[in-house]
Amino acid sequence: MIRKRIAVVLEEAVERCKEKGLFPRDVDIRAGIEIPREEGHGDYSTTAAFSLAKPLRRSPAQIAAILIEQMDYGETCSKVEIAGNGFINFFVKDEVFRSALREIKDGDIDAFIPDTGKGAPVLLEFVSANPTGPLHIGHGRGAAVGDVLANMLKKAGYMVTKEYYVNDAGRQIGTLGRSVYLRWKELQGETVEYLGDLYQGDYVREIAAGLIKDGISIPEDENRAIPFLARFAAEIVMTGIQGDLEGFRVHFDNYYRETSLYERGLVEDTIRLLKEKGCLFEEEGALWFKSSLLGDEKDRVIVKSDGEKTYLASDIAYHRDKFDRGFELLIDIWGSDHHGYIARLKASAEALGRNRDAIRVMLIQFVTLLKDGKPVGMSTRSGQFTTLREVTDEVGTDAARFFFLMRKSDAHLEFDLDLAKKTSNENPVYYVQYANARIESIFRLAKEDGIDLATLSEADIDLLVLREETELIKEILNYYNVVDTSVRTLEPHRITFYLIGLVGKFHSYYNKVRILKNETDLTRARLVLLKKLQEVIVSGLGILGVSAPERM
């Protein structure tokens, strides 16, 4: 909208520079139009002068001065200034903002979000916790980030499939089987040695107790009993995980099982294909992937000397299958401890003839749960952890989802339980939801005053001349930029930050300005402003998967 108008002003200035011989004909701008972070730096800004400095062999400040001199910005901006060493800041006229609000006042707020995706198919894989124990709060953060990212991508025109990769094969599942087996024997009065490398949580004992209660027949041979119990327990845990995710408003399109890769021969076939491409070699009885030739720090084992396949083997096959299913962009959301895995996975894509840049990995940093101002310890293996269900039961799904998006995903997050439960403006999710409820209350009072809300489209937007009203209009229009930037950077926390800032301006406006009981035309204009504001709040909360209550 306005950003496009600014971009046109800049592009036309560059063309004039070319026509007048100030710039070479082949010069190209490689900088966008952004909203400055600091107040006073204009409404929009560009680093175009910096991108042109090297090819033009001039300082950014000199180039910025030339561009501004050639700009015809009078219809859009009151002034354009150079800032710093060459930033160009645009100060948009208030009437341009009012005109933009007039353009969108009768339409669906979401219809103006840029169609960045244009229907491109995206596979978003997230959570993918091993079915060896309940989801803890770290998984909850990944679930919230992934689900919100999916909502953002869909609004921006992508065709998104959400997938959970179930690691139902491998050593950890075997450890779960052994853990349940020993607890089962223990509950029947046998003395067992339950070592520290087994799963210690109460859920293991509960699964074992369920076996006895339901009279489940266990193979007498330990070598057969443990694999049986591994499958049995993993299914129970996975059912619990799915239930917790559904309760957290996270719904997956697909639960893709690792075992299916082996059952369909995809792992063996992928290894064969890598061999044919000369990407594997044998050493000391093991089969290695030449990932160091493709950007990884060293080569990686995919088949051990005893014939056991590593997780990398199945992961390569899994991502190959993602591409084969027609997805153009693969987004993986992993725990931060998987950072070193990124290079080898991208290397495998390149080895198989795929675009390594089509794989984008987001890392989720750890969460510290605070209760009474003190950290709550967490270790899945030792059984000392707080489950996602416990958190949502205590603070509610709305607060949990919102709080998980309170920081950038690759930054450590402190989740304050006490703050999340507060019903005051100190609690950021309450603060945002209350803005929606407050606007609804204003609309109810307006109806009581006899104002027909159905005819607000006839309101005179030019009456919104207060500085606070212009600031609110700017923030409403900024919603499109925030969603667009969030999608391009894969940073869903931007939505949360934006909503907090937006409702802050609204609450301030509400406390300073009389909205109702003015001259009728002014009241109607202000109600239009609040109507579009509310639509943005509801849309933003919808992306976050958080409710927008009408009364609080």
N, C-alpha and C positions, 0 to 999 in steps of 0.2 A: 504494500500500500504506500505509505509515506516513504519507507525505505527505498522502494522502487523509484519513486520520484527523485529522491536524492541521487540514486545510482544513475539515472538518466542525465541529471544536471552534470554529474562528474564525467560521464561518458561523452557528452556533447562538448564539454570543455577540452577533453583530450583530442577529439576530432578537430576542433578549431585550432588547437596547437599544431596538429599535423598539417592542416591546410595552410597555416601561416609560416610553416617551416621551423617552428619552435621545437617540435619533436620529430624524430624520424617516422616514416610511414609504417614501419613494421613494429613499432613499440606497442606493448600490450599491458593493460592493468591487471595485476594479480592480487588485488585487495578488495575486501568486501566493505559494506557499510555496517558499522556496529553502533551499539548504544554505549556511550561512555559510562564507566563505572562511577566516576566522581561528578558530583553536582557542580554546575558552573562550566562544564566542558562541552556545553551544547547538548542538543537532543540526539544528534547522530555524529559519528566520527569515522574517518577513514585513514588508513596508513598507505594510501595509494602513492604518495610522494616517496615513501621509503622503498616501495617495490620498483619504482622507476629510477631510483638513484644510481644503481650500478649500470644499467644499459645507457643512461643519459650522461653518466660521469659528472653529475652535479650533486650538490648537497640536497637532502630532502627538503630543507627549508626554502631553498631557491626554487625547487620544482613546485612546492606548495604555493609559493607566491605567484608563479606563472599560471598555475591552474586556476587559482582564485580570480586572477585578472581576466581570464577567459570564460568565467562562469556567468551564465544568465540565470541567477537564482531568485530574482525578485518575486516571482509568483509563489515560491515555496518558503523561502527563508527571509528572516529580517536581517541577518548578517551571516557571514562565513569568515572564520578566523583561523590563523595559524597558531598552533599551540606546541610548546616544547620545541623539539628539533625538527618538526615537520608534520605533525598531526594536523589534519584539517577538520575543524569542528563546525557543524552546521546548526544554526539556531532557527528552528522552524517557527513560522508565524502561528499565533494562537488560532486564527481563523482556519488555517489548514487542518489543525487537529479537530476542530469542530466539524469541518467539512467531512473528514474521515469518519467521525462518529455518525454523521448523517448518512453516509454510504452504508454503514453496517447495521443501523438501528432497526431495520425491518427484517433482517435476515438471520439465519441460524449462525451463531457465533463460530461454530466449528467449520462452517462452509468456507471461511476465509483463511483457514490454516493452509499453508503452502503444500501442494501435492509433491512432496519430495520423492516419495517412493515410486509413484506411477505404476503401482501394481506389482512391483518386483517381489518375488517370493523369498521370504526370509525364514530360516530355521533358528529359533531361539531355544537353546538348551540351558536349563538352569536348575538349581537345587541338586538333583542327581546324587543325593546322599546315599551311601551304601545302606541297604536294608539290614543293618546290624544293630540298630537302636533307634529310639525316637528322635524326632527332629529337635535340635536345641536352638538357642536364639541366634547362633551364627548362621544356621540354615535359614532361619526366619528372615534374616536380613537379605540373604541371597534370593529368597522367594519374593520378597517385597520388591527388590530392585528389578528382578527379571519380569515380574508381572506388570509393573509400572512401565518398564521399557517397552513391553509388548503393546500396552495401551497407547503409548506415545507413537510408536511406529505405525500402528493401525490408523491413528488419526492423521498421520502424515502420508497416508496412501500406500503403505506397504502391505503385502499379503503375508501375514505372520502365522507361523505354526509354532506352538509352544510344546516342547518335548522334555521329558524326564528320562534320563539314561539310567536304567536300573542295573547296577553292578551286582548281578546275582551269580557271578562265577568268581573263582579265585580264592586266595588264602584267607581273606577276612571272613568270607561266608563259612569256610571250613572251621575257623575259630569260633564263630557263633554256634555251629553245630556241636563242637566239643564242649563249649560252655553250657549249653542246654543239657547235653548228655550227662555231664558231671552233676549238675544241679538236680537232674531227674534221679540219679542214683542216690544223691545225698538225701533227698526228700523221702526216699524209701528206706532210709536208715543205714545206708552204707557209708563208710568213712572214705572220703576222697581227698586228693590233694588238688586244691583249686588255686592255681598259680596266678600271679599278678598280670600275666599277659593275656588272660582270658577276660571276657566282658563281665564287669562287676555289678552292673545295674540291677535294680529290683525286677525290671521287666524280664530278665533271664529266668529268675526264679518263678515268676508268674507264668511264663510259657511252660516251664517244666511242670508246675502244679496243674496247669490245664491239661497236660498230657495224661496225668494220673486221673484227674477228675473225669475226663471224657473217655477214659479207657482206651486210649490210642495204643495200638500194638507196635512195639519197637523191635526191630531186628535184634536177635540175641548177639550176633557177631558185632563187635565194636566197630570194625572196619566198614560194616554196612550201616550200622546205627547212626554214626556221626554224619555221613552224607545225607541220610534220610532226614535227620533232625535239622541239618543245615537248610535244606529246602523248605521243610515244614515251618521252622522258625522265621526264615526270611519272608515267607508269604504272610505270616501273622504281622511281622514288623512292617512290611510294605503296606498292608491294609491299614494299619494305624497311621502310617505316614500320609497315605492318600486322604484319610479322614481328617487329619490335622490340616492338610493343605486346603481341602474344600472348606473347612471351617475358617480358614484364613483368607478366603475368597480368591484362592489361586486354583484355577482350573486348567489342567493340561489337555492338549489335543491328543497327545501320544505318550504312552509309557513304553519305551523301547528297551527290551531286555538284552543284556550282554550275551546271555546264553543263546539267543536267537542267531547271533553272528556265527557261532560255532555250529549250530544245528543246520544252518543254510550253507555252510562251507565258505563263508565270506572271509574269514580270517586266513584260512589256507590259501584261498584264491588270491588274496591281496599279497601274501608273502610270495606266492608264485610270480605275480605280476612285478613285484619289486626286484625279484631275482632276474627276470627277463630284461629288465631295464638296467641291470648292472648296479643296483643300489645296495646290494647286500654282500657280505663276505663272511667267511667262517674263520674263527680263531679260538683255539683252546676248546673246541667242541661246541662252541656257542655260535649263534647266527647274529650278525651285527648289521645295523642300518648305518650307511655312510652319511649320517646327518651333518657331520662336520663340514662336508663339501657344500652344504646348502644353508649355512648360516648358524648352525648349532655349535656350541663350544667344544663338543666331542661326539664321537660315534656312540650309538646306543644299542644295547642288546634287545632283540625282539624274541629270540628263542634261546633259553638257557641250555647249558650243556647236558642237563638231565631231560631235555625235551619239553620242559614247561614253558609255555608262552608267557611273555610279560604283558603287563597292562597296555604297554605301548602298541603291541601287535593288534590287540582288539580295538584300541582307540583309532589307529590308522584305518582299519577296516570300517569302523563306524563312520568316520568322517568321509571316507571314500563313498560310503553308501548315502550319506547326506547329499553329496554332489550328484550322485547317480539318480537321486529322487527329484532332481531339477531345481534345487535351491541355489540361488545366486549369491546369497550372503549367509554365512554361518556365524552366529554369535554364540559364544560359550561364556558362561558366567561361572567362575571358579573361585575357590578360596585362595587367599593371598599366598599360601604355602605352595601353590602350584605354578608360581611364576616361572621357574626354570623349565617348565614343560612346554611353554609357548613356542620356543624356537624349534624344538624337535617336531612338533605337530605341523607347524607351517612348512618345515623342511619336507615332511612326508607328502603334503599336498603338492608341492613343487615336483617332487620325485615322481608322482603319479600323473603329472601333466596338468595339474589344476593351478588356479590362481591362488598363490599363498596369501595375497592380500584380501581374498574373499573370506578368510577366517579372521574374525575379530574377537579377541578375548578380553573380558572385563574381570578384574580381580576384586574380590570382596574382602576387606580387612576385618579383623577380629572385632567382636563386640564385648564390651565390659558392662555387665549389668550392675547397676548401683541400687542398693536398698538401704534406707536409713543412712545414706551418704557413704556406704562402704561397699567395696566390690564383692560380688558373689562368685565364688570359685566355680570352675567348669573344666571337666575332663570326661569325655565320653567313655573311655576305656575303664576308668576307675568308678564310673557311675555317679560322679559328683558333677552334675550339670543341671541347668534349668531348661526345661523343655519349652518349645514354642507354645504348646497348649497352656502351660502354666502361666506364661506371660500374657497371652490373650485372655485367659480366664480372669486374670487380675486387673488388667488395664483396659480390656476391650480390643476388638480387632481394629477399629478406627485409629485409636492412639498408637497401637503397635505398628501398623503399616506406616503411619505418618512419621513416627519417631525413627524408624529404620531408614527413612529418606532424609534425615536431618543433616547428614554430612555426605560429602562425595564418597562414592562406594569404596575407593581405594585408600580412604583415610580411616583411622581407628575411630570407633563410635562408642561413646558412653551413653548407655540407655538408662535414664533416671526413672525408676518405677514410680517413685513418689510424685514427681512432676507430672508424669503421664496420667496420673489418676486425679489431678486437681481439676476442679470445675471453676476455673478462673482464667483471666487473660494471661497469667503466667504460663499456662499450658498452651503451647503453640497450636495444637490441633483444635482445642476448644476455642482459641482466639479466632481461627479461620472459620470454623463452623458457626460461631456466634454472629459473625458478620452476615452470613446468609440468613440466619434466624431474625436478626435485627431488620434486615431489608424486607423480609416477609411481613414483619410486624408493621413496618411503614406502609406497605401496600394494603394491609388490612385496614389501617386507620384512614388511608386515602379513600378506600371504598366507602367507609362510614361517612366521610366528608362529601360523598356524592360524586367523586371523580371516576369517570368511566375509563378504566385501565385499557380497555380494548381500543380506545381511540388515541393512544399516546403517540402513534406514528405521525400524527398531525402536529406534534409539539414543535416549537421554534427552538432549535438547537443553538441559535445565535445568542440566546439569552444567557447561556452558560459562560459568563465572562470572568468569574472569580478565579484567582490564581489556583485555589484548591480544586476547582472544577477542571481547569486545564490540566493540572497534574494527574487527576483521576482519569481523564480521557487518555492522556499519554500512557498511563499504566495499563488501561484496558487494551489499547492498541498494541502495546508491547507484548501481549499474550502470544500473538502470532510469532513474533521474533523469538520468544522464549521457547515455545514448542519446537520451532524450526531448529534453533541452536541445540536444544536438548537432544533432538534426534540425530543431528549431524555429529555431535560429540559423544553420543551414548551416555549422557549424564542426566538421569532422571531427577536427581536432587535439585536441579534448577527449578523444577516446577514447585517444589515445596518452598524454596527460598522466595520465589516470585509471589506465591500466594500470601506468605507472611508479610511481605512488603506491601502488597496491594491492599490487604485489609487494614494494615496500619494506616495507610492514607485515608481509607474510608472511615475508620473510627474517628480519626482526627477531624475529617470533614463533618461527620455527623455531630460532633461535639461543638463545632464552631458555627455551623450554618443551619438555618431553619429550612427544612425541606418542605414541610406542609404549611398550609394556612398563609401562603403568600398570595400575591396576585395570581390568578388561575393559570395563565400561560407560563409563568415562571415555575410554579409548582409542577406543571406537567413536564416541562423541560428537565427539571431535576429528577423526576420519576423515570424519565427515559434513561438518564445517566445511570440511575440505580438499577434499572432493569438490565442494561447491558453489563453492568458490573456484576450483578448476580449471576448472569449467564456464564460469565468467565469463571466465577468462583465455583459454580456447580460443575462446569466442564473440567476445571483443574482438579477438583476433588474427585471427579469421576476417573480421571487418568490415574490418580493415586489409589483408586479403589476405596475411597473414604466416603462415608455418607454425608449428605448435606441436609441436616434436620431443619424443618421450618419453624420449630418451636424449641426453646431450650430454657 
